[in-house]
Every structure is written in structure tokens, then in C-alpha cells.
Amino acid sequence: TLGVTMNLDELVDSIPETELKAQLLHWVEGWKVDDSDVEALPEIIDKWHGSVWFSDQQAQNEFYERFQKFREEAIRGIGGMTVNERLYWFGLFEYWDGSEDESRHRIRAKLRADA
């Protein structure tokens, strides 16, 4: 297995092929600013992963393994996290720091931190 679990931005950055990385980054950045929550993220990544071909099968397998670890720790484990931990795991600190109350409310809802 592959060592430490990566956060969302590191997961995207771990893709060795520039074009594939850019495609996934497009979808992830779209998710960061839309109104869907963390439950929509695996669907987005699965859909992308199912429609692309890595030139290296091992790189594809390693990405999938990292994604499964991310899904387990960040998405399924989100309930026990602080807001800061959630912002880190999903790469949303930059959006949080530059936002007003309304945007912060949207980010909290996205991260299921609205309780």
C-alpha cells in the first residue's frame, strides 16, 4: 500500500500525466465552488476515473488506491473532524480565508460542518 493519505489537492497533484491532472483539477475546482457537498465528490472522481486512460497501468492503480484511502479517511471520516481539518482535507482554506459569511456558510454546508 501507499504511505500517508493525501488531501484532495495532493491527490490531484499525484497524477503523473499532465493532461489527466488538468482534467481532474477542472472537475475538483468546479466541485469546490458549487453547492454540492462531500458526498458528491467520489461520484465526480469516479466518473472522471472511469472515462480516462492512464498510459501507465501502475500509475492508474496507484491513483485508485490513493483515492480509496482518501475516500475512507476524509469522506467517511468527516464526522469526527474539526472545521480546520475539513478545510485541509478538501483543499478549501484559500476559499475560506477569502470569503464573507455567506460563502463561509456554503463551505460549511459543503463540508457538513453546519451543525
Backbone as XML, in Angstrom:
<?xml version="1.0"?>
<chain id="A" units="angstrom">
  <residue number="1" name="THR">
    <atom name="N" x="0.835" y="-1.197" z="0.000"/>
    <atom name="CA" x="0.000" y="0.000" z="0.000"/>
    <atom name="C" x="0.872" y="1.250" z="0.000"/>
  </residue>
  <residue number="2" name="LEU">
    <atom name="N" x="0.279" y="2.347" z="-0.327"/>
    <atom name="CA" x="1.000" y="3.611" z="-0.409"/>
    <atom name="C" x="0.844" y="4.360" z="0.898"/>
  </residue>
  <residue number="3" name="GLY">
    <atom name="N" x="1.936" y="4.886" z="1.405"/>
    <atom name="CA" x="2.034" y="5.561" z="2.693"/>
    <atom name="C" x="0.892" y="6.434" z="3.152"/>
  </residue>
  <residue number="4" name="VAL">
    <atom name="N" x="1.202" y="7.649" z="3.485"/>
    <atom name="CA" x="0.285" y="8.597" z="4.102"/>
    <atom name="C" x="-0.848" y="8.979" z="3.148"/>
  </residue>
  <residue number="5" name="THR">
    <atom name="N" x="-2.037" y="9.133" z="3.709"/>
    <atom name="CA" x="-3.170" y="9.568" z="2.900"/>
    <atom name="C" x="-2.988" y="11.028" z="2.509"/>
  </residue>
  <residue number="6" name="MET">
    <atom name="N" x="-3.285" y="11.317" z="1.260"/>
    <atom name="CA" x="-3.134" y="12.673" z="0.733"/>
    <atom name="C" x="-4.434" y="13.440" z="0.896"/>
  </residue>
  <residue number="7" name="ASN">
    <atom name="N" x="-4.322" y="14.777" z="0.971"/>
    <atom name="CA" x="-5.541" y="15.568" z="0.928"/>
    <atom name="C" x="-5.981" y="15.684" z="-0.536"/>
  </residue>
  <residue number="8" name="LEU">
    <atom name="N" x="-7.096" y="16.332" z="-0.785"/>
    <atom name="CA" x="-7.668" y="16.383" z="-2.130"/>
    <atom name="C" x="-6.709" y="17.006" z="-3.144"/>
  </residue>
  <residue number="9" name="ASP">
    <atom name="N" x="-6.084" y="18.118" z="-2.789"/>
    <atom name="CA" x="-5.165" y="18.779" z="-3.721"/>
    <atom name="C" x="-3.949" y="17.906" z="-4.020"/>
  </residue>
  <residue number="10" name="GLU">
    <atom name="N" x="-3.421" y="17.243" z="-2.994"/>
    <atom name="CA" x="-2.277" y="16.347" z="-3.192"/>
    <atom name="C" x="-2.668" y="15.147" z="-4.047"/>
  </residue>
  <residue number="11" name="LEU">
    <atom name="N" x="-3.884" y="14.660" z="-3.865"/>
    <atom name="CA" x="-4.380" y="13.538" z="-4.666"/>
    <atom name="C" x="-4.378" y="13.909" z="-6.147"/>
  </residue>
  <residue number="12" name="VAL">
    <atom name="N" x="-4.914" y="15.067" z="-6.468"/>
    <atom name="CA" x="-4.924" y="15.532" z="-7.863"/>
    <atom name="C" x="-3.488" y="15.699" z="-8.358"/>
  </residue>
  <residue number="13" name="ASP">
    <atom name="N" x="-2.656" y="16.309" z="-7.526"/>
    <atom name="CA" x="-1.272" y="16.585" z="-7.917"/>
    <atom name="C" x="-0.446" y="15.314" z="-8.101"/>
  </residue>
  <residue number="14" name="SER">
    <atom name="N" x="-0.890" y="14.203" z="-7.534"/>
    <atom name="CA" x="-0.137" y="12.946" z="-7.619"/>
    <atom name="C" x="-0.243" y="12.276" z="-8.985"/>
  </residue>
  <residue number="15" name="ILE">
    <atom name="N" x="-1.126" y="12.767" z="-9.845"/>
    <atom name="CA" x="-1.303" y="12.170" z="-11.171"/>
    <atom name="C" x="-0.115" y="12.578" z="-12.038"/>
  </residue>
  <residue number="16" name="PRO">
    <atom name="N" x="0.633" y="11.590" z="-12.561"/>
    <atom name="CA" x="1.845" y="11.924" z="-13.308"/>
    <atom name="C" x="1.590" y="12.541" z="-14.686"/>
  </residue>
  <residue number="17" name="GLU">
    <atom name="N" x="0.466" y="12.243" z="-15.297"/>
    <atom name="CA" x="0.215" y="12.724" z="-16.657"/>
    <atom name="C" x="-0.456" y="14.098" z="-16.627"/>
  </residue>
  <residue number="18" name="THR">
    <atom name="N" x="0.196" y="15.075" z="-17.227"/>
    <atom name="CA" x="-0.230" y="16.472" z="-17.180"/>
    <atom name="C" x="-1.669" y="16.679" z="-17.642"/>
  </residue>
  <residue number="19" name="GLU">
    <atom name="N" x="-2.038" y="16.074" z="-18.758"/>
    <atom name="CA" x="-3.387" y="16.272" z="-19.294"/>
    <atom name="C" x="-4.450" y="15.689" z="-18.363"/>
  </residue>
  <residue number="20" name="LEU">
    <atom name="N" x="-4.191" y="14.500" z="-17.833"/>
    <atom name="CA" x="-5.149" y="13.875" z="-16.910"/>
    <atom name="C" x="-5.267" y="14.694" z="-15.629"/>
  </residue>
  <residue number="21" name="LYS">
    <atom name="N" x="-4.134" y="15.174" z="-15.137"/>
    <atom name="CA" x="-4.130" y="16.006" z="-13.924"/>
    <atom name="C" x="-4.969" y="17.261" z="-14.154"/>
  </residue>
  <residue number="22" name="ALA">
    <atom name="N" x="-4.791" y="17.903" z="-15.306"/>
    <atom name="CA" x="-5.535" y="19.128" z="-15.626"/>
    <atom name="C" x="-7.037" y="18.851" z="-15.711"/>
  </residue>
  <residue number="23" name="GLN">
    <atom name="N" x="-7.405" y="17.702" z="-16.278"/>
    <atom name="CA" x="-8.829" y="17.352" z="-16.383"/>
    <atom name="C" x="-9.450" y="17.170" z="-15.004"/>
  </residue>
  <residue number="24" name="LEU">
    <atom name="N" x="-8.778" y="16.395" z="-14.144"/>
    <atom name="CA" x="-9.332" y="16.169" z="-12.808"/>
    <atom name="C" x="-9.346" y="17.470" z="-12.013"/>
  </residue>
  <residue number="25" name="LEU">
    <atom name="N" x="-8.306" y="18.280" z="-12.153"/>
    <atom name="CA" x="-8.263" y="19.564" z="-11.459"/>
    <atom name="C" x="-9.473" y="20.417" z="-11.839"/>
  </residue>
  <residue number="26" name="HIS">
    <atom name="N" x="-9.828" y="20.415" z="-13.112"/>
    <atom name="CA" x="-11.004" y="21.149" z="-13.588"/>
    <atom name="C" x="-12.257" y="20.704" z="-12.822"/>
  </residue>
  <residue number="27" name="TRP">
    <atom name="N" x="-12.461" y="19.392" z="-12.699"/>
    <atom name="CA" x="-13.655" y="18.867" z="-12.010"/>
    <atom name="C" x="-13.619" y="19.165" z="-10.517"/>
  </residue>
  <residue number="28" name="VAL">
    <atom name="N" x="-12.448" y="19.018" z="-9.908"/>
    <atom name="CA" x="-12.314" y="19.264" z="-8.470"/>
    <atom name="C" x="-12.517" y="20.748" z="-8.155"/>
  </residue>
  <residue number="29" name="GLU">
    <atom name="N" x="-11.927" y="21.622" z="-8.964"/>
    <atom name="CA" x="-12.110" y="23.061" z="-8.738"/>
    <atom name="C" x="-13.586" y="23.445" z="-8.917"/>
  </residue>
  <residue number="30" name="GLY">
    <atom name="N" x="-14.263" y="22.824" z="-9.861"/>
    <atom name="CA" x="-15.697" y="23.053" z="-10.039"/>
    <atom name="C" x="-16.479" y="22.637" z="-8.809"/>
  </residue>
  <residue number="31" name="TRP">
    <atom name="N" x="-16.109" y="21.479" z="-8.238"/>
    <atom name="CA" x="-16.772" y="20.992" z="-7.022"/>
    <atom name="C" x="-16.550" y="21.976" z="-5.867"/>
  </residue>
  <residue number="32" name="LYS">
    <atom name="N" x="-15.353" y="22.534" z="-5.771"/>
    <atom name="CA" x="-15.036" y="23.440" z="-4.656"/>
    <atom name="C" x="-15.944" y="24.664" z="-4.632"/>
  </residue>
  <residue number="33" name="VAL">
    <atom name="N" x="-16.410" y="25.105" z="-5.792"/>
    <atom name="CA" x="-17.211" y="26.332" z="-5.836"/>
    <atom name="C" x="-18.700" y="26.087" z="-6.053"/>
  </residue>
  <residue number="34" name="ASP">
    <atom name="N" x="-19.105" y="24.835" z="-6.262"/>
    <atom name="CA" x="-20.539" y="24.589" z="-6.455"/>
    <atom name="C" x="-21.231" y="24.344" z="-5.115"/>
  </residue>
  <residue number="35" name="ASP">
    <atom name="N" x="-22.507" y="24.000" z="-5.158"/>
    <atom name="CA" x="-23.278" y="23.823" z="-3.928"/>
    <atom name="C" x="-23.361" y="22.378" z="-3.448"/>
  </residue>
  <residue number="36" name="SER">
    <atom name="N" x="-22.683" y="21.457" z="-4.123"/>
    <atom name="CA" x="-22.745" y="20.058" z="-3.684"/>
    <atom name="C" x="-21.828" y="19.849" z="-2.476"/>
  </residue>
  <residue number="37" name="ASP">
    <atom name="N" x="-22.100" y="18.782" z="-1.714"/>
    <atom name="CA" x="-21.283" y="18.536" z="-0.526"/>
    <atom name="C" x="-20.283" y="17.406" z="-0.787"/>
  </residue>
  <residue number="38" name="VAL">
    <atom name="N" x="-19.606" y="16.973" z="0.277"/>
    <atom name="CA" x="-18.544" y="15.973" z="0.132"/>
    <atom name="C" x="-19.037" y="14.657" z="-0.455"/>
  </residue>
  <residue number="39" name="GLU">
    <atom name="N" x="-20.313" y="14.356" z="-0.288"/>
    <atom name="CA" x="-20.847" y="13.101" z="-0.823"/>
    <atom name="C" x="-20.829" y="13.075" z="-2.350"/>
  </residue>
  <residue number="40" name="ALA">
    <atom name="N" x="-20.835" y="14.230" z="-2.989"/>
    <atom name="CA" x="-20.810" y="14.293" z="-4.456"/>
    <atom name="C" x="-19.404" y="14.075" z="-5.010"/>
  </residue>
  <residue number="41" name="LEU">
    <atom name="N" x="-18.400" y="14.308" z="-4.198"/>
    <atom name="CA" x="-17.019" y="14.252" z="-4.673"/>
    <atom name="C" x="-16.597" y="12.878" z="-5.200"/>
  </residue>
  <residue number="42" name="PRO">
    <atom name="N" x="-16.866" y="11.782" z="-4.487"/>
    <atom name="CA" x="-16.464" y="10.479" z="-5.032"/>
    <atom name="C" x="-17.109" y="10.179" z="-6.382"/>
  </residue>
  <residue number="43" name="GLU">
    <atom name="N" x="-18.356" y="10.603" z="-6.547"/>
    <atom name="CA" x="-19.044" y="10.412" z="-7.830"/>
    <atom name="C" x="-18.313" y="11.135" z="-8.947"/>
  </residue>
  <residue number="44" name="ILE">
    <atom name="N" x="-17.904" y="12.366" z="-8.673"/>
    <atom name="CA" x="-17.189" y="13.173" z="-9.665"/>
    <atom name="C" x="-15.869" y="12.503" z="-10.031"/>
  </residue>
  <residue number="45" name="ILE">
    <atom name="N" x="-15.121" y="12.076" z="-9.009"/>
    <atom name="CA" x="-13.813" y="11.462" z="-9.266"/>
    <atom name="C" x="-13.979" y="10.103" z="-9.937"/>
  </residue>
  <residue number="46" name="ASP">
    <atom name="N" x="-14.962" y="9.310" z="-9.495"/>
    <atom name="CA" x="-15.224" y="8.009" z="-10.140"/>
    <atom name="C" x="-15.587" y="8.185" z="-11.609"/>
  </residue>
  <residue number="47" name="LYS">
    <atom name="N" x="-16.425" y="9.168" z="-11.893"/>
    <atom name="CA" x="-16.852" y="9.425" z="-13.274"/>
    <atom name="C" x="-15.642" y="9.799" z="-14.134"/>
  </residue>
  <residue number="48" name="TRP">
    <atom name="N" x="-14.799" y="10.688" z="-13.601"/>
    <atom name="CA" x="-13.581" y="11.067" z="-14.319"/>
    <atom name="C" x="-12.686" y="9.843" z="-14.520"/>
  </residue>
  <residue number="49" name="HIS">
    <atom name="N" x="-12.448" y="9.096" z="-13.443"/>
    <atom name="CA" x="-11.536" y="7.946" z="-13.485"/>
    <atom name="C" x="-12.023" y="6.891" z="-14.470"/>
  </residue>
  <residue number="50" name="GLY">
    <atom name="N" x="-13.331" y="6.725" z="-14.572"/>
    <atom name="CA" x="-13.895" y="5.734" z="-15.483"/>
    <atom name="C" x="-13.867" y="6.146" z="-16.944"/>
  </residue>
  <residue number="51" name="SER">
    <atom name="N" x="-13.568" y="7.410" z="-17.202"/>
    <atom name="CA" x="-13.607" y="7.881" z="-18.590"/>
    <atom name="C" x="-12.231" y="8.264" z="-19.133"/>
  </residue>
  <residue number="52" name="VAL">
    <atom name="N" x="-11.176" y="8.026" z="-18.353"/>
    <atom name="CA" x="-9.825" y="8.354" z="-18.812"/>
    <atom name="C" x="-8.952" y="7.102" z="-18.828"/>
  </residue>
  <residue number="53" name="TRP">
    <atom name="N" x="-7.889" y="7.187" z="-19.600"/>
    <atom name="CA" x="-6.935" y="6.086" z="-19.672"/>
    <atom name="C" x="-5.554" y="6.618" z="-19.358"/>
  </residue>
  <residue number="54" name="PHE">
    <atom name="N" x="-4.968" y="6.087" z="-18.288"/>
    <atom name="CA" x="-3.581" y="6.405" z="-17.957"/>
    <atom name="C" x="-2.700" y="5.609" z="-18.920"/>
  </residue>
  <residue number="55" name="SER">
    <atom name="N" x="-1.576" y="6.178" z="-19.340"/>
    <atom name="CA" x="-0.679" y="5.428" z="-20.223"/>
    <atom name="C" x="0.053" y="4.338" z="-19.443"/>
  </residue>
  <residue number="56" name="ASP">
    <atom name="N" x="0.112" y="4.490" z="-18.125"/>
    <atom name="CA" x="0.800" y="3.525" z="-17.269"/>
    <atom name="C" x="-0.213" y="2.892" z="-16.310"/>
  </residue>
  <residue number="57" name="GLN">
    <atom name="N" x="-0.420" y="1.593" z="-16.458"/>
    <atom name="CA" x="-1.407" y="0.885" z="-15.626"/>
    <atom name="C" x="-1.066" y="0.983" z="-14.140"/>
  </residue>
  <residue number="58" name="GLN">
    <atom name="N" x="0.214" y="0.921" z="-13.799"/>
    <atom name="CA" x="0.602" y="1.008" z="-12.393"/>
    <atom name="C" x="0.231" y="2.375" z="-11.816"/>
  </residue>
  <residue number="59" name="ALA">
    <atom name="N" x="0.447" y="3.438" z="-12.587"/>
    <atom name="CA" x="0.079" y="4.786" z="-12.132"/>
    <atom name="C" x="-1.425" y="4.866" z="-11.908"/>
  </residue>
  <residue number="60" name="GLN">
    <atom name="N" x="-2.201" y="4.227" z="-12.788"/>
    <atom name="CA" x="-3.654" y="4.219" z="-12.644"/>
    <atom name="C" x="-4.060" y="3.472" z="-11.378"/>
  </residue>
  <residue number="61" name="ASN">
    <atom name="N" x="-3.447" y="2.317" z="-11.141"/>
    <atom name="CA" x="-3.753" y="1.529" z="-9.943"/>
    <atom name="C" x="-3.374" y="2.286" z="-8.673"/>
  </residue>
  <residue number="62" name="GLU">
    <atom name="N" x="-2.217" y="2.949" z="-8.699"/>
    <atom name="CA" x="-1.773" y="3.705" z="-7.522"/>
    <atom name="C" x="-2.701" y="4.887" z="-7.248"/>
  </residue>
  <residue number="63" name="PHE">
    <atom name="N" x="-3.135" y="5.572" z="-8.301"/>
    <atom name="CA" x="-4.080" y="6.674" z="-8.108"/>
    <atom name="C" x="-5.359" y="6.146" z="-7.461"/>
  </residue>
  <residue number="64" name="TYR">
    <atom name="N" x="-5.873" y="5.025" z="-7.978"/>
    <atom name="CA" x="-7.121" y="4.477" z="-7.457"/>
    <atom name="C" x="-6.968" y="4.092" z="-5.984"/>
  </residue>
  <residue number="65" name="GLU">
    <atom name="N" x="-5.829" y="3.522" z="-5.642"/>
    <atom name="CA" x="-5.583" y="3.144" z="-4.249"/>
    <atom name="C" x="-5.539" y="4.389" z="-3.354"/>
  </residue>
  <residue number="66" name="ARG">
    <atom name="N" x="-4.859" y="5.435" z="-3.820"/>
    <atom name="CA" x="-4.807" y="6.691" z="-3.042"/>
    <atom name="C" x="-6.198" y="7.298" z="-2.898"/>
  </residue>
  <residue number="67" name="PHE">
    <atom name="N" x="-6.984" y="7.233" z="-3.963"/>
    <atom name="CA" x="-8.347" y="7.760" z="-3.930"/>
    <atom name="C" x="-9.200" y="6.989" z="-2.917"/>
  </residue>
  <residue number="68" name="GLN">
    <atom name="N" x="-9.060" y="5.668" z="-2.884"/>
    <atom name="CA" x="-9.827" y="4.870" z="-1.925"/>
    <atom name="C" x="-9.445" y="5.223" z="-0.489"/>
  </residue>
  <residue number="69" name="LYS">
    <atom name="N" x="-8.152" y="5.452" z="-0.243"/>
    <atom name="CA" x="-7.709" y="5.856" z="1.102"/>
    <atom name="C" x="-8.282" y="7.226" z="1.458"/>
  </residue>
  <residue number="70" name="PHE">
    <atom name="N" x="-8.260" y="8.143" z="0.488"/>
    <atom name="CA" x="-8.824" y="9.480" z="0.708"/>
    <atom name="C" x="-10.312" y="9.369" z="1.019"/>
  </residue>
  <residue number="71" name="ARG">
    <atom name="N" x="-11.021" y="8.555" z="0.243"/>
    <atom name="CA" x="-12.466" y="8.382" z="0.450"/>
    <atom name="C" x="-12.732" y="7.866" z="1.860"/>
  </residue>
  <residue number="72" name="GLU">
    <atom name="N" x="-11.962" y="6.879" z="2.280"/>
    <atom name="CA" x="-12.158" y="6.276" z="3.601"/>
    <atom name="C" x="-11.874" y="7.278" z="4.723"/>
  </residue>
  <residue number="73" name="GLU">
    <atom name="N" x="-10.730" y="7.934" z="4.658"/>
    <atom name="CA" x="-10.323" y="8.808" z="5.764"/>
    <atom name="C" x="-11.004" y="10.167" z="5.743"/>
  </residue>
  <residue number="74" name="ALA">
    <atom name="N" x="-11.075" y="10.795" z="4.579"/>
    <atom name="CA" x="-11.586" y="12.167" z="4.511"/>
    <atom name="C" x="-13.102" y="12.221" z="4.400"/>
  </residue>
  <residue number="75" name="ILE">
    <atom name="N" x="-13.679" y="11.394" z="3.548"/>
    <atom name="CA" x="-15.123" y="11.488" z="3.321"/>
    <atom name="C" x="-15.893" y="10.694" z="4.363"/>
  </residue>
  <residue number="76" name="ARG">
    <atom name="N" x="-15.537" y="9.431" z="4.543"/>
    <atom name="CA" x="-16.257" y="8.630" z="5.546"/>
    <atom name="C" x="-15.913" y="9.070" z="6.963"/>
  </residue>
  <residue number="77" name="GLY">
    <atom name="N" x="-14.707" y="9.639" z="7.157"/>
    <atom name="CA" x="-14.273" y="10.050" z="8.487"/>
    <atom name="C" x="-14.561" y="11.498" z="8.827"/>
  </residue>
  <residue number="78" name="ILE">
    <atom name="N" x="-15.320" y="12.176" z="7.981"/>
    <atom name="CA" x="-15.521" y="13.621" z="8.144"/>
    <atom name="C" x="-16.238" y="13.988" z="9.444"/>
  </residue>
  <residue number="79" name="GLY">
    <atom name="N" x="-17.083" y="13.109" z="9.942"/>
    <atom name="CA" x="-17.869" y="13.412" z="11.139"/>
    <atom name="C" x="-17.049" y="13.743" z="12.366"/>
  </residue>
  <residue number="80" name="GLY">
    <atom name="N" x="-15.855" y="13.176" z="12.480"/>
    <atom name="CA" x="-15.031" y="13.408" z="13.660"/>
    <atom name="C" x="-14.028" y="14.534" z="13.506"/>
  </residue>
  <residue number="81" name="MET">
    <atom name="N" x="-14.143" y="15.318" z="12.447"/>
    <atom name="CA" x="-13.147" y="16.358" z="12.167"/>
    <atom name="C" x="-13.603" y="17.747" z="12.596"/>
  </residue>
  <residue number="82" name="THR">
    <atom name="N" x="-12.615" y="18.580" z="12.921"/>
    <atom name="CA" x="-12.878" y="19.996" z="13.164"/>
    <atom name="C" x="-13.069" y="20.680" z="11.806"/>
  </residue>
  <residue number="83" name="VAL">
    <atom name="N" x="-13.552" y="21.906" z="11.821"/>
    <atom name="CA" x="-13.708" y="22.656" z="10.568"/>
    <atom name="C" x="-12.348" y="22.821" z="9.887"/>
  </residue>
  <residue number="84" name="ASN">
    <atom name="N" x="-11.302" y="23.150" z="10.653"/>
    <atom name="CA" x="-9.971" y="23.314" z="10.055"/>
    <atom name="C" x="-9.480" y="22.031" z="9.402"/>
  </residue>
  <residue number="85" name="GLU">
    <atom name="N" x="-9.714" y="20.890" z="10.038"/>
    <atom name="CA" x="-9.316" y="19.614" z="9.432"/>
    <atom name="C" x="-10.068" y="19.388" z="8.125"/>
  </residue>
  <residue number="86" name="ARG">
    <atom name="N" x="-11.337" y="19.707" z="8.122"/>
    <atom name="CA" x="-12.132" y="19.549" z="6.896"/>
    <atom name="C" x="-11.617" y="20.472" z="5.796"/>
  </residue>
  <residue number="87" name="LEU">
    <atom name="N" x="-11.309" y="21.722" z="6.144"/>
    <atom name="CA" x="-10.767" y="22.670" z="5.163"/>
    <atom name="C" x="-9.459" y="22.144" z="4.579"/>
  </residue>
  <residue number="88" name="TYR">
    <atom name="N" x="-8.613" y="21.552" z="5.423"/>
    <atom name="CA" x="-7.341" y="20.988" z="4.958"/>
    <atom name="C" x="-7.575" y="19.801" z="4.020"/>
  </residue>
  <residue number="89" name="TRP">
    <atom name="N" x="-8.350" y="18.821" z="4.466"/>
    <atom name="CA" x="-8.564" y="17.602" z="3.682"/>
    <atom name="C" x="-9.122" y="17.902" z="2.296"/>
  </residue>
  <residue number="90" name="PHE">
    <atom name="N" x="-9.981" y="18.907" z="2.194"/>
    <atom name="CA" x="-10.654" y="19.179" z="0.925"/>
    <atom name="C" x="-10.085" y="20.403" z="0.200"/>
  </residue>
  <residue number="91" name="GLY">
    <atom name="N" x="-8.945" y="20.914" z="0.672"/>
    <atom name="CA" x="-8.253" y="21.993" z="-0.029"/>
    <atom name="C" x="-9.045" y="23.284" z="-0.121"/>
  </residue>
  <residue number="92" name="LEU">
    <atom name="N" x="-9.734" y="23.632" z="0.967"/>
    <atom name="CA" x="-10.621" y="24.794" z="0.917"/>
    <atom name="C" x="-10.187" y="25.964" z="1.803"/>
  </residue>
  <residue number="93" name="PHE">
    <atom name="N" x="-8.977" y="25.912" z="2.372"/>
    <atom name="CA" x="-8.502" y="27.021" z="3.207"/>
    <atom name="C" x="-8.507" y="28.335" z="2.446"/>
  </residue>
  <residue number="94" name="GLU">
    <atom name="N" x="-7.999" y="28.323" z="1.227"/>
    <atom name="CA" x="-7.897" y="29.531" z="0.405"/>
    <atom name="C" x="-9.282" y="30.159" z="0.187"/>
  </residue>
  <residue number="95" name="TYR">
    <atom name="N" x="-10.266" y="29.313" z="-0.099"/>
    <atom name="CA" x="-11.637" y="29.802" z="-0.314"/>
    <atom name="C" x="-12.208" y="30.354" z="0.993"/>
  </residue>
  <residue number="96" name="TRP">
    <atom name="N" x="-11.945" y="29.668" z="2.097"/>
    <atom name="CA" x="-12.449" y="30.065" z="3.411"/>
    <atom name="C" x="-11.878" y="31.422" z="3.819"/>
  </residue>
  <residue number="97" name="ASP">
    <atom name="N" x="-10.554" y="31.557" z="3.687"/>
    <atom name="CA" x="-9.882" y="32.787" z="4.124"/>
    <atom name="C" x="-10.329" y="34.006" z="3.331"/>
  </residue>
  <residue number="98" name="GLY">
    <atom name="N" x="-10.684" y="33.809" z="2.072"/>
    <atom name="CA" x="-11.078" y="34.942" z="1.248"/>
    <atom name="C" x="-12.571" y="35.154" z="1.150"/>
  </residue>
  <residue number="99" name="SER">
    <atom name="N" x="-13.340" y="34.552" z="2.062"/>
    <atom name="CA" x="-14.795" y="34.623" z="1.890"/>
    <atom name="C" x="-15.513" y="35.357" z="3.014"/>
  </residue>
  <residue number="100" name="GLU">
    <atom name="N" x="-16.695" y="35.830" z="2.663"/>
    <atom name="CA" x="-17.586" y="36.502" z="3.609"/>
    <atom name="C" x="-18.466" y="35.452" z="4.290"/>
  </residue>
  <residue number="101" name="ASP">
    <atom name="N" x="-19.352" y="35.907" z="5.181"/>
    <atom name="CA" x="-20.206" y="34.989" z="5.935"/>
    <atom name="C" x="-21.029" y="34.059" z="5.056"/>
  </residue>
  <residue number="102" name="GLU">
    <atom name="N" x="-21.616" y="34.590" z="3.994"/>
    <atom name="CA" x="-22.475" y="33.777" z="3.127"/>
    <atom name="C" x="-21.674" y="32.652" z="2.469"/>
  </residue>
  <residue number="103" name="SER">
    <atom name="N" x="-20.489" y="32.983" z="1.981"/>
    <atom name="CA" x="-19.627" y="31.974" z="1.359"/>
    <atom name="C" x="-19.153" y="30.960" z="2.389"/>
  </residue>
  <residue number="104" name="ARG">
    <atom name="N" x="-18.841" y="31.438" z="3.582"/>
    <atom name="CA" x="-18.407" y="30.513" z="4.637"/>
    <atom name="C" x="-19.536" y="29.555" z="5.000"/>
  </residue>
  <residue number="105" name="HIS">
    <atom name="N" x="-20.756" y="30.030" z="4.981"/>
    <atom name="CA" x="-21.901" y="29.159" z="5.249"/>
    <atom name="C" x="-21.986" y="28.063" z="4.182"/>
  </residue>
  <residue number="106" name="ARG">
    <atom name="N" x="-21.777" y="28.437" z="2.917"/>
    <atom name="CA" x="-21.811" y="27.468" z="1.822"/>
    <atom name="C" x="-20.697" y="26.430" z="1.995"/>
  </residue>
  <residue number="107" name="ILE">
    <atom name="N" x="-19.506" y="26.895" z="2.374"/>
    <atom name="CA" x="-18.380" y="25.975" z="2.570"/>
    <atom name="C" x="-18.665" y="25.043" z="3.742"/>
  </residue>
  <residue number="108" name="ARG">
    <atom name="N" x="-19.213" y="25.588" z="4.835"/>
    <atom name="CA" x="-19.561" y="24.738" z="5.991"/>
    <atom name="C" x="-20.575" y="23.674" z="5.586"/>
  </residue>
  <residue number="109" name="ALA">
    <atom name="N" x="-21.564" y="24.055" z="4.772"/>
    <atom name="CA" x="-22.564" y="23.087" z="4.304"/>
    <atom name="C" x="-21.899" y="22.032" z="3.419"/>
  </residue>
  <residue number="110" name="LYS">
    <atom name="N" x="-21.022" y="22.454" z="2.530"/>
    <atom name="CA" x="-20.292" y="21.536" z="1.650"/>
    <atom name="C" x="-19.533" y="20.501" z="2.470"/>
  </residue>
  <residue number="111" name="LEU">
    <atom name="N" x="-18.928" y="20.952" z="3.578"/>
    <atom name="CA" x="-18.105" y="20.089" z="4.423"/>
    <atom name="C" x="-18.893" y="19.437" z="5.551"/>
  </residue>
  <residue number="112" name="ARG">
    <atom name="N" x="-20.209" y="19.590" z="5.504"/>
    <atom name="CA" x="-21.090" y="19.033" z="6.538"/>
    <atom name="C" x="-20.670" y="19.471" z="7.938"/>
  </residue>
  <residue number="113" name="ALA">
    <atom name="N" x="-20.344" y="20.752" z="8.048"/>
    <atom name="CA" x="-19.914" y="21.325" z="9.326"/>
    <atom name="C" x="-20.928" y="22.347" z="9.805"/>
  </residue>
  <residue number="114" name="ASP">
    <atom name="N" x="-22.170" y="22.184" z="9.416"/>
    <atom name="CA" x="-23.214" y="23.163" z="9.720"/>
    <atom name="C" x="-23.942" y="22.917" z="11.031"/>
  </residue>
  <residue number="115" name="ALA">
    <atom name="N" x="-23.562" y="21.876" z="11.736"/>
    <atom name="CA" x="-24.293" y="21.504" z="12.957"/>
    <atom name="C" x="-24.203" y="22.571" z="14.026"/>
  </residue>
</chain>
